[in-house]
């Protein structure tokens, strides 16, 4: 009998070890490189996360001076506060935190794609996450997208593993991670609720199903509970989210924005100065620091605008849907340089190609060429997350960065599209037949 060539046998094992290392090196080079190439990285504070974190370090209060606030979710300010509380360069620590989160996201995206049946095409999904323009741009800002995308990938992997191998412990891990994601981006909350409802159906028998639901719900409550209790004590409202939802809805549904939509020209951006002045005048009539009253007022104003202009509201929903899934970044500078225009169109080419591949991948999924057993145990959770985020941002304010937590799902679908096209071009068997 011919003996196998021992020199060639270890090759697959070496490749299996080298691929994750190569992915992490790629992610490190890209993320660290983009931060190093951005002179003013982490200097700005567009959503006041640094201000809230600094106040927490200096006054022990998540707010302004000794006045608490719940206009922002707490998890990312806590991360920034940890970076501010050590004697070293804040910019360097923030950069290190974002780079490490980016590396972890790439690694988890690869594991997630493997769990979803992509086999040797899983690294392609990780590469797409590593070089994604939205994630690269947000990795240089004091914003939640880097942390939120990491938590999305971790939550998706946890719930996928739990659905495949149901246990109370795995359900608790999934529930806790999804709740942490909601403390970073409240848009995760509806997804958390849906997963808790659906996850028990992967158990065997009513006893295990009840245990799955209870474990996920209790873990989520443990994570969300302190924030809800804190808000109940300070604001009289045990919200697990923020007191900012009304403003976000009003920002997307107000007379000024509707007027802009009715008369805008191509490339024109909305000037929100008048809206901000009007809202400041409205909110000044309230008691200082009464965020709950301001939130209710914003919801009431937004609902009034929607009721008074239902056709424009329907059109605005379509506009927001398009902005959430836009491939071309919106021009923000009226005097845009040629370099800036070229960069925007390069991003558009990337997202156009990725979107087409994702559509091919979804078709392959629907046809069963990726393996029908993966549809419910894995892809269900990713597609559900995409549906929830899309639905929420159809009504609330949105732009391209709002889809950042969905990028691991889109990348996995794009990798599936690559696998499907490659199989068609090489006339190979479908992925399901090859165990991929």
C-alpha positions as CSV (number, residue, x, y, z in Angstrom):
1,X,0.0,0.0,0.0
2,X,1.3,3.4,-0.9
3,X,2.1,5.5,2.1
4,X,0.9,9.1,2.1
5,X,3.4,11.9,1.7
6,X,3.9,13.1,5.3
7,X,5.3,16.4,4.1
8,X,2.0,17.3,2.5
9,X,-0.4,16.1,5.3
10,X,0.1,18.9,7.8
11,X,-0.6,21.6,5.1
12,X,-4.3,22.0,5.8
13,X,-3.6,22.3,9.5
14,X,-1.0,24.9,8.9
15,X,-3.4,26.8,6.7
16,X,-6.1,26.6,9.3
17,X,-3.7,28.2,11.8
18,X,-2.4,30.8,9.4
19,X,-5.7,32.1,8.0
20,X,-6.9,33.6,11.3
21,X,-3.5,35.1,12.0
22,X,-3.4,36.6,8.5
23,X,-6.9,38.0,9.0
24,X,-6.0,39.6,12.3
25,X,-2.8,41.1,10.8
26,X,-4.8,42.5,7.9
27,X,-7.3,44.0,10.3
28,X,-4.5,45.4,12.5
29,X,-2.8,47.0,9.6
30,X,-5.9,48.5,8.1
31,X,-7.4,49.8,11.4
32,X,-4.2,51.1,12.9
33,X,-3.2,52.5,9.5
34,X,-6.5,54.5,9.0
35,X,-6.2,55.9,12.5
36,X,-2.6,56.9,12.0
37,X,-3.5,58.5,8.7
38,X,-6.2,60.6,10.3
39,X,-4.6,63.6,11.9
40,X,-7.6,64.6,14.0
41,X,-8.8,61.1,15.0
42,X,-10.8,61.2,18.3
43,X,-10.4,64.9,18.6
44,X,-14.1,65.7,18.0
45,X,-17.1,64.7,20.1
46,X,-20.1,64.9,17.8
47,X,-22.5,63.1,20.1
48,X,-21.1,64.2,23.4
49,X,-19.9,60.8,24.5
50,X,-16.6,62.1,25.6
51,X,-18.2,64.9,27.6
52,X,-20.5,62.4,29.4
53,X,-17.5,60.2,30.1
54,X,-15.4,63.0,31.3
55,X,-18.1,64.1,33.7
56,X,-18.4,60.6,35.0
57,X,-14.6,60.6,35.8
58,X,-14.6,64.0,37.4
59,X,-18.0,64.1,39.2
60,X,-19.0,60.4,39.4
61,X,-22.2,61.2,37.4
62,X,-23.2,60.0,34.0
63,X,-24.4,63.4,32.9
64,X,-23.4,67.1,33.3
65,X,-21.9,68.1,36.7
66,X,-24.2,66.5,39.2
67,X,-27.2,66.3,36.9
68,X,-27.7,62.8,35.5
69,X,-28.7,62.3,31.9
70,X,-30.1,59.4,29.9
71,X,-30.0,60.9,26.4
72,X,-27.2,58.6,25.5
73,X,-26.9,54.8,26.2
74,X,-24.3,54.1,28.9
75,X,-22.0,51.4,27.7
76,X,-19.8,53.4,25.3
77,X,-19.4,56.4,27.7
78,X,-18.2,53.8,30.3
79,X,-15.6,52.6,27.8
80,X,-14.5,56.1,27.1
81,X,-14.4,56.9,30.8
82,X,-12.1,53.9,31.3
83,X,-9.7,55.4,28.7
84,X,-9.9,58.8,30.4
85,X,-9.2,57.5,33.9
86,X,-5.6,56.3,33.3
87,X,-2.6,58.6,33.2
88,X,-1.6,58.4,29.5
89,X,-2.5,59.9,26.2
90,X,-6.3,59.6,25.8
91,X,-6.1,59.5,22.0
92,X,-3.7,56.5,22.2
93,X,-5.9,54.6,24.5
94,X,-9.1,55.3,22.5
95,X,-7.2,54.2,19.4
96,X,-6.0,51.0,21.1
97,X,-9.6,50.2,22.3
98,X,-11.1,50.8,18.8
99,X,-8.3,48.7,17.2
100,X,-8.8,45.8,19.6
101,X,-12.6,45.9,19.1
102,X,-12.0,45.9,15.4
103,X,-9.7,42.9,15.5
104,X,-12.2,41.0,17.7
105,X,-15.0,41.9,15.3
106,X,-13.1,40.5,12.3
107,X,-12.3,37.3,14.2
108,X,-15.9,36.9,15.3
109,X,-17.2,37.6,11.8
110,X,-15.0,34.7,10.5
111,X,-16.3,32.3,13.2
112,X,-19.9,33.5,12.5
113,X,-19.6,32.8,8.8
114,X,-18.2,29.4,9.5
115,X,-21.2,28.6,11.8
116,X,-23.5,29.8,9.0
117,X,-22.1,27.2,6.7
118,X,-19.6,29.1,4.5
119,X,-16.7,26.8,5.2
120,X,-13.6,27.9,3.4
121,X,-15.3,31.1,2.2
122,X,-15.7,32.4,5.8
123,X,-12.4,34.3,5.7
124,X,-13.8,36.3,2.7
125,X,-16.6,37.6,5.1
126,X,-13.9,38.6,7.6
127,X,-11.9,40.5,5.0
128,X,-15.0,42.5,3.9
129,X,-15.5,43.4,7.6
130,X,-11.9,44.4,8.0
131,X,-11.9,46.8,5.0
132,X,-15.5,48.1,5.3
133,X,-15.5,51.9,4.7
134,X,-18.1,52.7,7.3
135,X,-16.3,50.8,10.0
136,X,-13.0,52.3,9.0
137,X,-14.4,55.8,9.1
138,X,-16.2,55.3,12.4
139,X,-13.1,53.7,14.0
140,X,-11.5,57.2,14.1
141,X,-14.4,58.9,15.9
142,X,-15.7,58.9,19.5
143,X,-18.8,57.1,18.4
144,X,-20.6,53.8,19.2
145,X,-20.3,52.1,15.8
146,X,-17.1,50.2,16.6
147,X,-18.3,48.8,19.9
148,X,-21.9,48.2,18.6
149,X,-20.6,46.1,15.6
150,X,-18.4,44.0,17.9
151,X,-21.3,43.3,20.2
152,X,-23.6,42.5,17.2
153,X,-21.1,39.9,15.9
154,X,-20.6,38.5,19.4
155,X,-24.4,38.3,20.0
156,X,-25.1,36.7,16.6
157,X,-22.4,34.1,17.2
158,X,-23.7,33.4,20.8
159,X,-27.3,32.9,19.7
160,X,-26.3,30.8,16.7
161,X,-24.3,28.5,18.9
162,X,-27.2,28.3,21.4
163,X,-29.7,27.4,18.6
164,X,-27.4,24.6,17.4
165,X,-26.6,23.3,20.9
166,X,-29.4,24.5,23.2
167,X,-28.6,24.9,26.9
168,X,-29.5,27.3,29.6
169,X,-25.9,28.5,29.9
170,X,-25.6,29.3,26.2
171,X,-29.0,31.1,26.3
172,X,-27.8,33.2,29.2
173,X,-24.6,34.2,27.4
174,X,-26.7,35.2,24.3
175,X,-29.2,37.2,26.3
176,X,-26.5,39.0,28.2
177,X,-24.6,39.9,25.1
178,X,-27.7,41.2,23.3
179,X,-28.6,43.3,26.4
180,X,-25.1,44.7,26.4
181,X,-25.6,45.6,22.7
182,X,-28.8,47.4,23.6
183,X,-26.9,49.4,26.2
184,X,-24.7,50.5,23.4
185,X,-27.4,51.0,20.7
186,X,-31.0,50.8,21.8
187,X,-32.0,49.7,18.4
188,X,-31.0,46.2,19.5
189,X,-33.9,46.1,22.0
190,X,-36.6,44.9,19.6
191,X,-34.2,42.2,18.3
192,X,-33.5,41.1,21.8
193,X,-37.2,40.7,22.5
194,X,-37.8,38.7,19.3
195,X,-34.8,36.4,19.9
196,X,-36.1,35.6,23.5
197,X,-39.5,34.7,21.9
198,X,-38.0,32.5,19.1
199,X,-35.0,30.9,20.8
200,X,-37.0,28.4,22.9
201,X,-38.4,26.7,19.8
202,X,-34.9,25.3,19.2
203,X,-35.1,23.3,22.5
204,X,-36.2,19.7,22.9
205,X,-39.3,19.5,24.9
206,X,-41.2,22.1,26.9
207,X,-38.9,21.9,29.9
208,X,-35.8,22.9,27.9
209,X,-37.7,25.5,26.0
210,X,-38.8,27.1,29.2
211,X,-35.3,27.0,30.5
212,X,-33.9,28.7,27.3
213,X,-36.5,31.5,27.5
214,X,-35.9,32.0,31.2
215,X,-32.1,32.0,31.0
216,X,-32.0,34.5,28.1
217,X,-34.6,36.8,29.7
218,X,-33.0,36.7,33.2
219,X,-29.5,37.4,31.8
220,X,-30.9,40.3,29.8
221,X,-32.7,41.6,32.8
222,X,-29.5,41.4,34.9
223,X,-27.6,43.4,32.3
224,X,-30.3,46.0,31.6
225,X,-31.6,46.2,35.2
226,X,-29.1,48.6,36.8
227,X,-29.6,51.1,34.0
228,X,-33.4,50.9,34.1
229,X,-33.4,51.2,37.9
230,X,-31.1,54.2,37.8
231,X,-33.4,55.9,35.3
232,X,-36.4,55.1,37.4
233,X,-34.8,56.7,40.5
234,X,-33.6,59.8,38.6
235,X,-36.3,60.3,36.1
236,X,-39.3,58.4,37.4
237,X,-39.2,56.2,34.2
238,X,-37.5,52.8,34.2
239,X,-36.4,53.0,30.6
240,X,-33.9,50.4,29.5
241,X,-33.1,52.6,26.5
242,X,-32.6,56.4,26.5
243,X,-34.6,59.6,26.8
244,X,-33.6,60.5,23.3
245,X,-35.9,58.5,21.1
246,X,-38.4,61.3,20.8
247,X,-35.8,63.7,19.5
248,X,-34.5,61.1,17.0
249,X,-38.1,60.6,15.7
250,X,-38.7,64.4,15.5
251,X,-35.4,64.9,13.7
252,X,-36.7,62.6,11.0
253,X,-40.2,64.0,11.0
254,X,-40.5,67.7,11.3
255,X,-41.8,70.5,9.1
256,X,-38.3,71.8,8.2
257,X,-37.1,68.4,7.0
258,X,-40.3,67.6,5.2
259,X,-40.0,71.0,3.4
260,X,-36.5,70.1,2.4
261,X,-37.6,66.8,1.0
262,X,-40.3,68.5,-1.1
263,X,-38.0,71.0,-2.7
264,X,-34.5,69.6,-2.6
265,X,-32.2,69.5,-5.6
266,X,-29.7,66.6,-6.2
267,X,-26.8,66.7,-3.8
268,X,-28.4,69.3,-1.5
269,X,-28.1,68.7,2.2
270,X,-30.6,69.7,4.9
271,X,-29.7,72.7,7.0
272,X,-31.0,71.8,10.4
273,X,-30.3,75.3,12.0
274,X,-34.0,76.3,11.9
275,X,-35.1,73.0,13.3
276,X,-32.6,73.3,16.2
277,X,-33.7,76.8,17.0
278,X,-37.4,75.8,17.0
279,X,-36.7,72.8,19.2
280,X,-34.6,74.9,21.6
281,X,-37.5,77.4,22.0
282,X,-39.9,74.5,22.6
283,X,-37.8,72.7,25.1
284,X,-36.9,75.9,27.1
285,X,-40.5,76.1,28.2
286,X,-40.0,72.8,30.1
287,X,-38.4,72.4,33.5
288,X,-34.6,72.4,33.3
289,X,-33.2,68.9,33.0
290,X,-36.6,67.2,32.6
291,X,-35.6,64.8,29.9
292,X,-38.7,62.7,30.1
293,X,-40.9,65.7,29.5
294,X,-38.7,66.8,26.6
295,X,-38.8,63.2,25.2
296,X,-42.6,63.1,25.3
297,X,-42.9,66.6,23.8
298,X,-40.6,65.5,20.9
299,X,-42.7,62.4,20.3
300,X,-45.9,64.5,20.3
301,X,-44.4,67.0,17.9
302,X,-43.2,64.3,15.5
303,X,-46.6,62.5,15.6
304,X,-48.4,65.8,14.9
305,X,-46.2,66.3,11.8
306,X,-46.8,62.8,10.6
307,X,-50.6,63.1,11.0
308,X,-50.7,66.5,9.3
309,X,-48.6,65.3,6.3
310,X,-49.2,61.6,5.8
311,X,-48.1,61.5,2.2
312,X,-44.8,63.3,3.0
313,X,-44.3,60.9,5.9
314,X,-44.6,57.9,3.5
315,X,-42.1,59.6,1.1
316,X,-39.8,60.4,4.0
317,X,-39.9,56.7,5.0
318,X,-38.7,55.7,1.5
319,X,-36.0,58.3,1.7
320,X,-34.8,57.0,5.1
321,X,-34.9,53.4,3.8
322,X,-32.7,54.5,0.9
323,X,-30.3,56.4,3.2
324,X,-29.9,53.5,5.5
325,X,-28.8,51.3,2.7
326,X,-27.2,53.9,0.4
327,X,-24.0,52.9,-1.4
328,X,-22.9,56.5,-2.1
329,X,-22.0,58.6,0.9
330,X,-23.9,61.9,1.1
331,X,-21.9,65.0,0.2
332,X,-21.5,67.1,3.3
333,X,-19.3,69.9,1.9
334,X,-20.7,72.1,-0.8
335,X,-17.2,72.9,-1.9
336,X,-16.1,69.3,-2.3
337,X,-12.7,68.7,-3.6
338,X,-11.9,66.3,-6.5
339,X,-10.2,64.0,-4.0
340,X,-13.2,63.9,-1.7
341,X,-15.5,63.2,-4.7
342,X,-13.3,60.4,-5.8
343,X,-13.2,58.9,-2.3
344,X,-17.0,58.9,-2.1
345,X,-17.3,57.2,-5.5
346,X,-14.7,54.6,-4.5
347,X,-16.9,53.8,-1.5
348,X,-19.9,53.5,-3.8
349,X,-18.1,51.0,-6.0
350,X,-17.2,48.9,-2.9
351,X,-20.8,48.9,-1.6
352,X,-22.3,48.3,-5.0
353,X,-20.1,45.2,-5.5
354,X,-20.8,44.0,-2.0
355,X,-24.5,44.5,-2.3
356,X,-24.7,42.6,-5.6
357,X,-22.8,39.7,-4.0
358,X,-25.0,39.8,-1.0
359,X,-28.1,39.5,-3.2
360,X,-26.6,36.5,-5.0
361,X,-25.8,35.0,-1.6
362,X,-29.4,35.5,-0.4
363,X,-30.7,33.8,-3.6
364,X,-28.3,30.9,-3.0
365,X,-29.6,30.7,0.6
366,X,-33.2,30.7,-0.5
367,X,-32.5,27.9,-3.0
368,X,-30.8,25.8,-0.4
369,X,-27.3,25.7,-1.9
370,X,-25.8,26.9,1.4
371,X,-27.6,24.2,3.4
372,X,-31.1,24.5,4.6
373,X,-30.1,23.3,8.1
374,X,-28.3,26.6,8.5
375,X,-31.3,28.8,7.7
376,X,-33.0,28.6,11.1
377,X,-30.0,27.9,13.3
378,X,-27.9,30.7,12.0
379,X,-29.0,33.0,9.2
380,X,-32.4,33.5,10.8
381,X,-30.8,35.7,13.6
382,X,-28.8,37.8,11.2
383,X,-31.7,38.4,8.8
384,X,-33.9,39.2,11.8
385,X,-31.3,41.8,13.0
386,X,-31.2,43.4,9.5
387,X,-35.0,43.5,9.4
388,X,-35.3,45.1,12.9
389,X,-32.6,47.8,12.2
390,X,-34.2,48.6,8.8
391,X,-37.7,48.9,10.3
392,X,-36.6,51.1,13.1
393,X,-34.6,53.5,10.9
394,X,-37.4,53.7,8.4
395,X,-39.2,55.9,11.0
396,X,-36.3,57.4,13.0
397,X,-33.4,59.5,11.8
398,X,-30.8,57.6,9.8
399,X,-27.8,57.6,7.6
400,X,-25.3,55.1,6.3
401,X,-23.5,54.7,9.6
402,X,-26.7,53.4,11.3
403,X,-26.2,50.1,9.5
404,X,-22.7,49.5,10.9
405,X,-23.8,46.7,13.3
406,X,-25.3,44.9,10.3
407,X,-22.0,44.7,8.4
408,X,-21.0,41.2,9.6
409,X,-24.3,39.9,8.3
410,X,-23.9,41.7,4.9
411,X,-20.3,40.5,4.7
412,X,-21.4,36.9,5.3
413,X,-24.1,37.2,2.6
414,X,-21.5,38.6,0.2
415,X,-19.1,35.7,1.0
416,X,-22.0,33.3,0.2
417,X,-22.5,35.1,-3.0
418,X,-18.8,34.7,-3.9
419,X,-19.0,31.0,-3.1
420,X,-22.1,30.6,-5.2
421,X,-20.6,32.4,-8.2
422,X,-17.4,30.5,-7.9
423,X,-19.3,27.2,-7.8
424,X,-21.2,28.2,-10.9
425,X,-18.0,29.3,-12.8
426,X,-16.1,26.2,-11.9
427,X,-19.2,23.9,-12.4
428,X,-18.7,22.4,-8.9
429,X,-21.4,20.9,-6.8
430,X,-23.5,23.2,-4.6
431,X,-22.1,24.1,-1.2
432,X,-24.6,21.9,0.6
433,X,-23.4,18.8,-1.3
434,X,-19.8,19.6,-0.4
435,X,-20.5,20.1,3.3
436,X,-19.8,23.8,3.1
